[in-house]
Amino acid sequence: MEAALHTVEIPSGSVRVPEPVAGTATVVRRYRRPQAVILHPEDFERLIGDSELVGQLGRPQPPAPATPLARKAHLLLETPGAEAPLLEDGDALEALLTQARG
């Protein structure tokens, strides 16, 4: 995964830059190759936010803490030789939940 996008600030008196337009990326070329890109400040903020979101997608998230009921349900389903009950009616579901809570 690539590193986060870094920014470097240059005083406006040090460069000549055209006025940025929202929604437009102005590509500055030198010898037919891209040299720099000028973005409107709002577009730049959106780019930074999107970059952070993409970076977070690659990081594993810790699982949500299991409730006692969820731990008991998983234990019942992982018991060797036990078959998971078919829950086709409300009474069967209620009985399973009562057993899991108990």
Stockholm file with secondary structure:
# STOCKHOLM 1.0

chainA/1-102         MEAALHTVEIPSGSVRVPEPVAGTATVVRRYRRPQAVILHPEDFERLIGDSELVGQLGRPQPPAPATPLARKAHLLLETPGAEAPLLEDGDALEALLTQARG
#=GR chainA/1-102 SS CCCCCCCCCCCGGGSCCCCCCTTCCEEEEETTEEEEEECCHHHHHHHHHHHHHHHHHTSCCCCCCCCHHHHHHHHHHHSTTCCCCCCCSHHHHHHHHHHHHC
#=GC SS_cons         CCCCCCCCCCCGGGSCCCCCCTTCCEEEEETTEEEEEECCHHHHHHHHHHHHHHHHHTSCCCCCCCCHHHHHHHHHHHSTTCCCCCCCSHHHHHHHHHHHHC
//
